[in-house]
Amino acid sequence: MGVKGLVTLMEGNNRIYQDICFRDSKLLVDGSNLAYHLYFKFFLDLSHGGEYLAYQALVQAFFANLHNCGIKPYVVMNGGSRKSDIQLKNLLDKNRKFLQSAHNIALKGRREHILPPLTISVFEQTLRNMKVSLVKCFGEADGQLAALAREWGCPVLSGHTDFYIFDLPEGVLPLHHFRWDGVGMNLGGCYIPCKRYTTSRFCTFFNIDRQLLPVFASLVGYDQIGFREVKWAQFLPVGRQKETSRSAGLEGLLSWMSHFQTTEDILGAAMALIPDIGQQALTEVQTEVQKSMLEYRLPSSSLQGFFSEGTIPPLPTELLRCVPDWVCTPLARGALSGDVLDVLVDRRLILGIQVELKELQSCNLISQHIRQVFYGLLLGQGQGVVREVDRVELEVLPLVQGAAQQLRLATLPQADPAVKLQVCLETLGMEEGTLKGVPAHLQLPVAVTRYWLRRASPEPTILKALLMVMVQGELNRRAGTTSGRRLYTKHSNHLPDCDVAHSFNQWQACLKDASQLNLLLCKPLPEPHFAWLYKGRLVHWWQEQLQNREPEEILQDDQFRILYRRLLGAVTHPGPGANRKAGGPEAQLKTSMGHLHLNTQDKEEEELGGGSEVLSESEGSDAKGTPVFSEICKTNLKKAIAEQWEPLTEDVPQRADVPQRTDDTLQACRSDVQRAEQELSWTLRGLLQEIVCSLGAM
C-alpha cells in the first residue's frame, strides 16, 4: 500500500540514514519495484512504446555489478494483484490517475510513470538467462520478502515504503540511494555505496516505540472521510504549525504519537480527533484501520525452502479450492503469469495501461478475443464472466471453442502438445504450415502480427516497419550486436503520430496477451526473445522512412531481405478458401494486404528457397511453407495483370501521339507500372492459391 509522503519526510531528515559500503552479502530484492525503478531512473523512452533492448542492458549491468561486489541477490516478485478491499480501492484510484498520465505522455511527452507493456517480461527473461534466483509469490510479495529478510538477517533492496514499517534487523537499502552504477573500491575490494534505513534509527529520531509503526502507517494510509479532516501539522513544534505539506503532516502525526505508549491508546485518541462522526461510522473506521495494521504482521517465510532446496511454497488456504496443484510450480518459477490467480480466484483482471490519447479506443480491446480463450481454459464454458478493469469495467465471457474443447485445466500439462498448439494457432488465426521456415523464436510474434493485421487493419507502412525491426533484432541477436541504434536516436526524439503509436500499442497488447495464453498452454510455441522484438523509436523512424520508399529499396543485406520477405509472406499468407467469405477475416486480410507490395518474381522465390539453411532454426523445413506456383499459374497471373492494368499502361510511351520522354522519366513510369503489377499480384495471389493446390494434386 505504501506510506504516502514518507520518502519526502526521510529526505528532509536524512540523518536517519546510515552510509555504508555494501559487499559480500545476501540481498533480498523487491523485484517488482526494481523493474520499475531501472526503467524510469535512466529516462528510457515512453512515448514510442518502449526501448526493451536498452532496458535489458541495464538489468544485465545491475546484476553484473552485484556479482562483482560479492553480493548474492534473491529476487522476489509479486505474483498477482489480489488485494484487500482497501488496497483494491487504492489501486483503482491509481489506475484512473495512470490513464491521465498516459494521455499526458502521448499529448505532451511528459515524464510520467507508465511502464511499457513488455517490461516485466523482459526483466524476468533476463534474470532467467543470467541464472539469478527468482521467485514469484502467490499475491503481494512484501510480507514474504520481509519475513525472509528477518530470518536470514540480510537487508531488503526496495523503494517501497512499506518496508520502512517492517522491523527488519538489517534494515532496508532504499533503491534511490543504491549507487550500483558507481561501484567503489577500497582495501576490502569492490563495494556499492548506499544508505541503510532501520526502524531503530527512525524511532529513536522521532521518539516513538517501534511497535507503534504499523498504526502510524495505517493512520496515514486510511485516507478516508474523517482522518482526511485531521490537521496533523497542528502537533508540530511551535513555529511550524502552519505548514501544509504532507511531510509536515506526517511529522506532526509522529510528534503526536510520541505521547502514547500503546496502539489502543493511539486508536482511541485518534478517533476522538475526527470531527462530527457518528458511532457507527466511528466503529467502521476503527475496524478498517485495525485490518490495515494486520498487513504489517510478518508471517513465517515460505520462501527459504524455495531458494535453498527448490521447494515450491504452499498455496494460501483460500486458494486451494480453485487453483490446481500443477499451477503452483510454474507460477513460483515465473513461467506462468500471476493473472492466472486473479482470474481463478477473483474472476477479475486489471489490464495494463499504455501511452495513448483518451480519445482513442483502448488498445486492449483488440486482444480481447485472446483473453477470452485464456479465460475459457481457466474457467470453462458457462462459469460466469470475468470483470476486466480497463478504462471502464467490462464483463467478458470466457470462450471455449474448436480444439480448446478437448482441454481441461486440471490436466493441461499432460494434454496432447499438438492440441495445445492447435488452440494457440486457432486463436491467432494462423495455420501451422504457414510458420514453416520462420525462426522458432519468431513464430509466436509472427502469428500475433497476423492476428493484429486482420483485426486492427494498420497502414501498410506500420506493418513493414514492425517486421523490419523484428528482423533486425533477430539478426543482431544471433550476431551478438546492437547495430541500428545510432540510426534513429537523433531522428526520433519528437512525439510520434498518435494514430501510428496506437497501432503499435495494439500490437504489443496482442503480443502480451498471446504470450500469457502460450505460457498457460505450456509453451506450444517457443517463448520469444522479447528485448529484441520491438524498439520504439526505431520502429517509428522506419515507419516515417517508408512513407515514400519501399523496404526493397532500403534493404541492402541479403540475409535481412530474405528473412523480411519470409516473415511478410507468413503474416500475409491467405487462409483456406473455406474461410474466405465476404466480410470475414480473410476478406479483411486481403483488404489490409492490398498495398503491401510483395514481390513474387522468380528471383525472389529462388532467394527464399536458397536462404532456408541460413535462416531456419529447424532442419528440413520448407522456407516458405506455401505451395510453389506452377508455370501455368505464373503465365495466367501475368496475363491477368496485363488485362487488369491495360487502362494504366495505355499511357506508357509506346503510343505515337505521346511525345518522346527522357530515359529517366520513362524509367520512372515503368517503375510505377511495375509497382502496380506487384500490388495487384498479391491481391490475385490469394484467389489463385486454390488453383495452385489443385494443379499440385493433378
N, C-alpha and C positions, 0 to 999 in steps of 0.2 A: 504493500500500500504506500509506503514511504512517508516520511515526516516532512511536510512542506516547510521550506524555509530553513531547514537545519543546516544545509551546506553553507548558506549565506551567513548564518549565525557563527558557524565554525570559522569561516574565513575572516570574520571580524574579531575572532578570539583565537588566533592561530597558535597561541602559546599552549593550547591543549594538545596539539600535535607534537609528536616526538620525531626528530630527524634520525633516520637510520640508514645504514648501508646493508642492503638485503642481499644475501647469498646463501648457498649451501643449505637449503631448507625445502621442506614440502610447502606447497602453496595451493590452497583451495581457491579455485577461480569461479566467480559468478559468470558463467559463460554467456548467458543471455545478455547481461549488462555489458560485458566486454565486446560482444559482437556489435552492439550499437555504438559503443564508445570509439572503437577503431575507425568506423566509417565516418563519423561526424568530426572527430578530432582533426583529421587530416583533410577536411574540406573536399572530400570526393564529390563528384558530380551528382546532383539531384534532379535537375531539370530534364535531362535527356534519358532517364530511365536506369541509370546506374553504371558504374565502372567496376565490374567484378574482377577483372584481372589485376588491376591496381590494388583492389581490396585484398585479394588473395596474397599478393606480395607483402602487404602489411601484416597479415595474420602470420605468414611464414617467418617474417623478420622478428615479430614479437616473441614467438615461441623459441626461435633460434637463440635469441638473446637470453631468455630464461635458462636455456640449456648451457650456454657459455658461462653463466654465473652459478652453475651448480644447483639450480632451482628445479625441483620436480613438480610440475603442475598437474593438478587433478581438476578437470573441468566438469562442472555440474550445470545442466541446462534445465529450463522449465520444460515440462512435458505435456502441457495443455493449459488452457486458460480457465479451468474450473475455478469459480470464485464463490466466496461468501456473498450474501446479499449486498453488504456494504461495498465490497470490492467490485462486484459486478456493476453497481451504480456508478462508482468512480470510473470504472473502465469505459462504460458507455458515454459518460460525460467527456472523458478524454478523447474518445473516438470522434465525437462531434467537433471538438476543437481541432483534431487532426484533419478533418475534412476541410476546414477553413484554411489550415496551414498548407495543405496540398494545393488548394486553389491559389493561395498567395505565391507559392513557388512557381506554379505554372504561369501565372499572370505577370509577376514582377521579378521572379528569380530570387526571392528572399531565401536566406539560410534558415530553414526550419527542419525539425526532426521527423522527416518521413523517410523511413528506411526502404530502399528499393526491394522489390518482392523476392528476389532470389538470394538476398544477402545471407540469410541464416543457412540456406542450403550450401552456399559457397564456404561459409565458416565451418560447418560441420564436416563437409567433404575434405577440406584442407586439413583439419585436425586428424581425421582418419588416415589420410595419406601420410601424415607426419608421425603416426603412431602415438599421438598424445592421448592420454587416458581421458575418456569422455563417458558420462552417463547422463541419461535423461530421467528426471523424476516423473512420477505419475501425478502431475499437477505442479503447483508452485514449488520451486526449489529452495527458497530461502530457509525454511525451518530445517530441512535435511542437511543443507550446507553448513548452517551454523552448528547443528548438533555434532557433525563430524569434525568440525574445527575445534570444538571443545574437547572431544575425545582424543584427537590427535595432538592437540596442543600446538597448532600451527595457525598462521593468520589467514584471513579471507581477503581476496582481492576483489573489490567491488566499488561502484559509485552509488550503490543503493543505500539510502539512509536507514532502512530497517535494520541493517547490520550494526548501526550505531547504538541500537537499543539492546540487542542480544549481549549477554555478559560472556564475552569470549576472552580466554586467558591471554592469547597473543594478539588480540585486537583485530582491527581492520586496516588494510592498506588502501586508502582512497585512490581510485583509478586516476583522477585528475592530478594527483601528486606522485604518481608512479612513473618515473622517468626512464622507461625501458629503452627508449631511443637515445639515451645519454649515458651509456654504461661507463662506470668509473673503474679505476684500477688503483689498488694500494698494495701493501705488503701481503695482505691476505688473498690477493687475486682480484678477479673481476667482481663487480657488485652493481646493483641497481640502486641509485639514490632515490629515496622515497620518504614519505611521512607515515607514521603509525598513529592510529586513534585507538584509545582504550576507554572503556566506560569508567574505570577508576579515575583517570585524569579528568574526564568530563565532570564526574560527580564531585570530585574534590574542588574543581574550579567553581562550580555553581552551588556547592554546599548542600547537596541533596543525597539521599541514600540510593544506592544502585538498584534496590528492589522497587523503587518508585518510577523507574524509566518507562516501563510498559504503560502505566497510567498517564504519564506525560505524553507519550506518542499517541495514545488513544484519544486524549482530550484535543490534541492538535488535529488528528485525523478525522474526528467526528465533526465535520463542518456542516452541521445542520441547524435548523431554526432553534434558537436557544443559545448555544455556545457561540454562534456567529455574532450575537449581540454583546458578548462579554468583551470588554476592552482590557485585555490583559496588560497592556502597556501602562495602565494606571498603577501597577505594582512595581514599576521600575524605581530606582533611587531618585531622590529629589533632584529636580532639574532636567530629568529625561522623560517625564511622564506624558509629555505631549507628542512623543514620537509615534509615527503611524505605520512604520514598515512592519512586514511580517516578522523579521528577525527581532525587532523590538518587542513585538507581542510574545514571541517565544521566550525571550529573556525575562519579560515581566512574569510570564507563567512560571518559569523556573524560580524566580525570586519569591513568588507567592508560595510555591510548593515547599520551599526550604523551611517553612514554619510548621510543617506537618511531619508526622513520623510513620503513618500507615496509609495504605491505599484506601481503606474505608473512610478514614478522616478526610482525605482529599476529595473523594467522590461526594461525600455528604456536604462538604463546604462548597464544592463546585456547583452542585445542584441549587444551592441557596443563592448563587450569583445570577442564575438565569431569571430574567425579568418576566413577569406576567405569564406564568406557565401553570397549567392545571396539574392535579396529582397524577392523572392517567398518563399524560404526556411526559411528566417527570419520570415516572416509572419506566416508560418505554426508552427514554434517553439513557437512563442508568443501565438498563438491560443491554442496550446496543454497545455502550462503552465497555461494559464488562466482557461482552463477546469479543470485542476488538482486542482487549487485553490478552485473551487466550491465545491469539495468534503469535504472541511473543513467548509462549511457554514452549521450551525446547523438548522435542521428543527424543527417544533414543534413536541413534542413527541406524538406518538400514543400508547405508552405502559402503561401510567399511569392508564388508564381505565381498561386495562387487569389485572394489579396487584391488583387494588382496588376493581373492580366490576366484573372481568371476561369478560369484553367486548373485543371481537375479533378485533384487529386492521384492518382497511380497506386495501384492496389491492391497491398498487400503480396504477395510471391511466393506465399506459402502459401494465398492466397485465390483466385488466378487460376483454378484448376481447377474451382471450384464456384460462382463468382459471375459472372453475365452482365455484359457490359460496360455495358449501359444502366443498371444499378443504381447505378453509381458517381456519376453526376451528381445524381440526386435525394437520394441518401444524403448527399453532401457539402454540398448546399444545405439540408439539413434537411427536405426534402419526403418523406422516407421514414425509417421507424424503424430504428434500429440493431439491433432484434430480428431483422431480416432476416438479418444476418450471423450472429447466434448460431444461428439455425435452419439456415441453409445450410451453415455450416462445422462447427459443433459438435453439431448436432441436439439442442440444449438451449435452454431458455428459463427464465430466473429470473423468476417472476411477482412483481408488486408486492404489498405488504402494506398493508392498510387497517386503520383503527381498529375493532376488533371483539373480542368476547369469544372466548376459545379454545374455549368450549363450543359455539359456533355453527359451522356448516359454513363453510368458506372461501367468501367472496363470489366468488372466481374460478371456482368450479365452474359457476355459472350461464352463463358466457360461453364455456365450453369448446368448444361447437359452432362458434362463430365462429372460434376459434383453429384448430380442425381444418380448416376451409375455407382459412384463411390458410396452414397447413402444406401442404395439398394443392396450392395454387397454387405454392408454393415448391419442393416436393419431388416432386410427382406421386404417383400411386397405387402402392402396393406397394414403397415405398422405405424401409421400416423405420418406426421410431417416433421421436417427439420426446419427450425427457425434460423434463417440466415440474417445476420446483422450486418448490413452494408450501410448505404445512405439512409435506407429505410429498412424496417424489418419485414422480411418476406417469409411466407410459409411455402416450403418446397417439398414436393412429393418424391420419395425415393423411386428409382426406376429399375425394374428387373425385366430384361427382355433379351432375346437372342441367346447366345451362349451363356450368358450370366445366369440363366435359369438352371444350369447344371451345377452351380456352385453353392456351397453353404459356408458361412463364416467359420463355423466350428472346425471344419476340415479343410480349410482353404490351403494350408501348406502342402497337404497330401494330394490335392486335386491335380488332374492331368495338366502338365505345363502347356500343352497345345491348346487346351480350352481357355486357360488363363490368358495366353497370347491372343486368342481369338476375341476375348472380351475386350482387351485393350485396343486392338485394331478396329473392331466393330464400333467402339465408342468414338474413335477418331476418324472413322470413315476411310480407313486405309486397308489395302489388300497386302497380304504378306509378300506376294511375288513382286510387288512394286518396290519393295525395300531391298531386293537383291542388288548387291553391288554398292549399297550405301554403307559407309563405315559403321561398325556396330554401335559406337557411342553417339552417332548422329541419327540413329533410326528413330528414337523417340522424338527428338526435336523436329525431324522431317515430317513425321506423322502428325505432330502438333501443328506444324506450319500448314499442312494440307487442311486440317480441321479449321484453322483460323482463316485461311484463304476462302474457304467455302462459306463461312458464316459471317465474316467481317467485311469481305469484298474490298480489301485495301487497294490503293492505287498501285499500278504495276511497279513504279519506282520503289515503293516501300518494300515489296516482296524481294525485288532484286537486291536492294541494299542489305536487307536482312540476310539473304543467302550468301552474299559476298563476304559479310563479316563472319558468318558461320564458317565458311570455307577458309578464310584467312586464319581464324582462330584454330581450326583443326590442323592446318599445315604448320602453323607456328608451334602448336603443342607438340607435334611429332618432332619438329626440329629443335625444340627447346629454346625458341627465340620469342621475342615480343615485337617483331617488326611491325611497322604501320602506325606506331604511337605518334611519332613526330608529324605524320601526315595530316592529322586532324586537330591537334591540340590548338594550333594558332588560328584555325578556321572556325571552330565550333563553340566558342565561348558565349556566343549570343544565345538568346532564348530560342528554342525550336518552334516550328509551326505547331500550334496546339492540336490540330487535326491529325497531323503526322504522328506526333507524340502519343496521341490517343490510340492510334492503330498499333504502335509498338507496345503500348501498355496492355492492350487486349491480347497480344501475342504472349507477353510474359505471364498474364493471368492464366492463359490456356496451358502454358508450359508448367507453371507451378501446380495447377490442379491435376494435370495429366501425370505429373511426377508422383503426386500423392497416390493416385489410382494405381500407377505402376508398382509402387512400393507395397501397397496393400495386396496386390496380386503376386507378391514375392518376385518382382523384377522379371517378368517375361521378356521385357526389352532391357538391354543394359542401361545402367544409370548414366546420364550424360555428364560430361566434364563441364559443369555449369560456368566456371570462371571464363572459359574460352568461347562461350556461345554468343555473348552479347556485350558489345562495347558501345555505351550510349552515344558519346559524341561522335565516334567513328561512323556508326550506322546512320546518324543524321547527316553527317558530312557526305557520305556516299549517296544518300537519297537526293541531296541537293545537286551533286555532280551528275546524277543520272537523269535529270530533267531534260538535258539536251544531248546526252550521249548514251550509247548502249554499252553494257558490260563487255561485249565482244571488242569494242573499240578501245577499252581501257586495259583489259587483262592481257598481260604480256607473257606471264608464266604458264607453260603448258599444263603443269600439274594443277595449278589454280583453275585454269579454264576447264579442264576435263572434269574436275570434281564439282565445279559450279554447275556445269551442264547436267551432270548426273543428279544432283540434288534438285535442280529445277525440273528435270524430267519426272522425278519421283513425286514431287509436290503437285505438279500439274497434270499428271497422268490421268486420262479419262477413266471413269469407273465402268463397271459392267453395263452392257446395253440395257439390261432389265431395269436398271436404276435411272436410266437417262430419260426421265419423263418431264413434260413441260412444267416449269416452275419448281421442280425438285432440286435436290442438292447438286446433281450433276449438271443440270441446266444452268444453275447459278455459277458453278465452277467454270463452265465453258464461257460464260459471260465475263467472269473475272480474268480468264486466260486470254481474252481477245487481243490484248496488246502486249503480250509477254515477249514477242519477237524471238521465239525459239527457232534456232536454225536446224533444219532437218536434212541438210545436204549430205551427200555420200561421205565427204571427207570427215565430217563431224562424227558420223556413225563409226567410221574406222578408228578415229581417235579415241572414242569412248571404249570400243572393244579392245584396242591396244593398250589402254591405260588401266585395265582392270587389275592387273597383277600388282601395280604400284599402289592403287587406292583402296582395294577391297581388303577388309580385315578377315574375311572368311574365304578359305581356299575353294576354288571350283565354282564360285557363284557367278552368275551372269552379270555383267557390268550394268546392264540397263534394266533387266527384269521385265522387258516388254518384247513382244514378237517383232522380228525383223521384217521390214517391208519387202515384199516381193517386187521384182522388176515391173510386173504388170501394174501393181498398185502405184509404183512411182510414176509410171507413164500416165496412168489415169489421173493421178494427183496433179501432175504438171499441166495436163490438158484442162482439168477443172479450173486451175489457177488462171490459165490463159483466157478461158471463156469468161470467168467472173470479172477479170480486170481488163477486158478489152476496151471499155469506155475510157479507162485511165490511160492505157498505152496508146490510144489513138493520137494523143498529143505529143508522144515522143517523136523526135525529129527523123522519121522516115518519110513523112508526107511532103509532097513537093511544095505545098503552099506555106510551109513553115520556114521562116528564114533560117539560114545556116547559123548554128550557135558555136561557141568556142568549145574546145575539148573539155575544159573544166566544167562548164555548165552542163554539157552532155553527160559527163560522168556523174554529176550531182543528180541529174534527172534519173539516170539509170539506177543510182543508189536508192532513190526514193521508191522506184518501182520494185527493186529487189527487196526492200524492207517491207513493202506492201505484200509481196509474194510470201515472205516469211510469216507475216501476220496472218494471212489467210490460210497458209499451210497448216498452222496449228489448229485453227478453227475447224478445218476439214479433217484433220488427223483423227479426231475422236470419232467422226462419222465413218471413216474408212477402217477403223480398228477391227470392226466385226468382219469386214471383207478380208482383212489380213488373216484373221484367225481361221476363217472359212477356207481360204486358199491353202493355209498350212495344213489343214486337215484333209485336203483332197489328195 
